Protein backbone atom coordinates (compact mmCIF):
# COMPACT_ATOMS: atom_id res chain seq x y z
CA UNK A 1 0.00 0.00 0.00
CA UNK A 2 1.12 3.53 -0.68
CA UNK A 3 1.89 6.00 2.07
CA UNK A 4 -0.62 8.82 2.42
CA UNK A 5 0.69 12.38 2.45
CA UNK A 6 -1.05 15.56 3.48
CA UNK A 7 -4.03 16.34 5.64
CA UNK A 8 -6.97 14.43 4.20
CA UNK A 9 -9.13 15.03 7.28
CA UNK A 10 -10.63 17.69 5.00
CA UNK A 11 -12.67 14.98 3.26
CA UNK A 12 -14.93 14.94 6.31
CA UNK A 13 -17.69 17.42 7.13
CA UNK A 14 -16.96 20.29 9.49
CA UNK A 15 -18.64 18.50 12.40
CA UNK A 16 -16.58 15.36 11.89
CA UNK A 17 -13.38 17.38 11.43
CA UNK A 18 -13.97 18.81 14.92
CA UNK A 19 -13.43 15.33 16.39
CA UNK A 20 -9.83 15.45 15.17
CA UNK A 21 -9.21 18.49 17.35
CA UNK A 22 -10.54 16.95 20.57
CA UNK A 23 -7.48 14.73 20.92
CA UNK A 24 -6.65 12.51 23.85
CA UNK A 25 -7.06 15.01 26.68
CA UNK A 26 -10.84 14.87 26.48
CA UNK A 27 -10.65 11.06 26.82
CA UNK A 28 -8.76 11.04 30.11
CA UNK A 29 -10.66 9.63 33.07
CA UNK A 30 -14.38 9.03 32.90
CA UNK A 31 -15.86 9.50 29.43
CA UNK A 32 -17.94 12.66 29.33
CA UNK A 33 -20.33 12.41 26.39
CA UNK A 34 -21.50 15.98 27.01
CA UNK A 35 -18.39 17.26 25.20
CA UNK A 36 -20.06 16.26 21.94
CA UNK A 37 -23.30 18.21 22.49
CA UNK A 38 -21.93 21.46 21.09
CA UNK A 39 -21.45 19.80 17.69
CA UNK A 40 -25.14 18.81 17.46
CA UNK A 41 -24.53 15.36 16.00
CA UNK A 42 -27.64 13.55 14.80
CA UNK A 43 -28.42 10.22 13.19
CA UNK A 44 -27.86 11.99 9.86
CA UNK A 45 -24.14 11.89 10.73
CA UNK A 46 -24.12 8.12 11.27
CA UNK A 47 -22.60 7.07 7.94
CA UNK A 48 -19.73 9.52 8.21
CA UNK A 49 -19.10 8.62 11.85
CA UNK A 50 -19.02 4.92 10.94
CA UNK A 51 -16.58 5.67 8.12
CA UNK A 52 -14.25 7.40 10.55
CA UNK A 53 -14.73 4.84 13.34
CA UNK A 54 -13.78 1.99 11.02
CA UNK A 55 -11.01 3.74 9.11
CA UNK A 56 -8.13 1.28 8.99
CA UNK A 57 -5.51 2.96 6.86
CA UNK A 58 -4.47 5.79 9.16
CA UNK A 59 -1.25 3.86 9.78
CA UNK A 60 -0.32 4.72 6.19
CA UNK A 61 -0.34 8.43 6.93
CA UNK A 62 3.12 9.92 6.74
CA UNK A 63 2.68 12.45 9.54
CA UNK A 64 2.94 11.44 13.21
CA UNK A 65 0.68 14.24 14.48
CA UNK A 66 -2.01 13.38 11.95
CA UNK A 67 -1.77 9.69 12.88
CA UNK A 68 -2.40 10.61 16.51
CA UNK A 69 -5.35 12.83 15.52
CA UNK A 70 -6.87 9.99 13.50
CA UNK A 71 -6.39 7.48 16.29
CA UNK A 72 -8.22 9.57 18.87
CA UNK A 73 -10.83 10.81 16.37
CA UNK A 74 -11.86 7.19 15.76
CA UNK A 75 -12.49 6.78 19.49
CA UNK A 76 -14.50 10.01 19.56
CA UNK A 77 -16.53 8.79 16.57
CA UNK A 78 -17.48 5.59 18.43
CA UNK A 79 -18.43 7.66 21.48
CA UNK A 80 -20.66 9.90 19.36
CA UNK A 81 -22.31 6.89 17.73
CA UNK A 82 -23.19 5.67 21.20
CA UNK A 83 -24.42 9.10 22.26
CA UNK A 84 -26.79 9.39 19.29
CA UNK A 85 -27.87 5.77 19.85
CA UNK A 86 -26.92 4.68 16.34
CA UNK A 87 -27.51 1.01 17.10
CA UNK A 88 -27.25 0.14 13.41
CA UNK A 89 -23.53 0.96 13.64
CA UNK A 90 -22.76 -1.78 16.18
CA UNK A 91 -22.66 -4.70 13.74
CA UNK A 92 -20.71 -2.68 11.16
CA UNK A 93 -18.04 -1.68 13.67
CA UNK A 94 -17.76 -5.18 15.11
CA UNK A 95 -17.38 -6.69 11.64
CA UNK A 96 -14.50 -4.32 10.85
CA UNK A 97 -12.53 -4.94 14.05
C-alpha positions, 0 to 999 in steps of 0.5 A: 500500500502507498503512504498517504501524504497531506491532511486528508481530514478535509474529506470529512464534514466540518462536524466530523473534522472537529473530532480530530481536534478533541485529541486525547485530553478529552478522553482522560478519566471518565468518558464525558459524552457531554463534550459532543453536544456542542457539535449537534450530531444527529443520526444523519451523521451516522454514515460519516461517523461509521466511516471514521470509526472503522477507518483502517488505513491511518497507519499509512499516513506519513505524519505522526501528528495526523496519525495521533489525531486519526487514532483519537478521532476514531475513538470520539466517533465511536463515542458519538455513535453511542451518544446518538444511539446509532444502534445500526452501527454496532454490527458494522463496527464489530465486523471491521474490528 
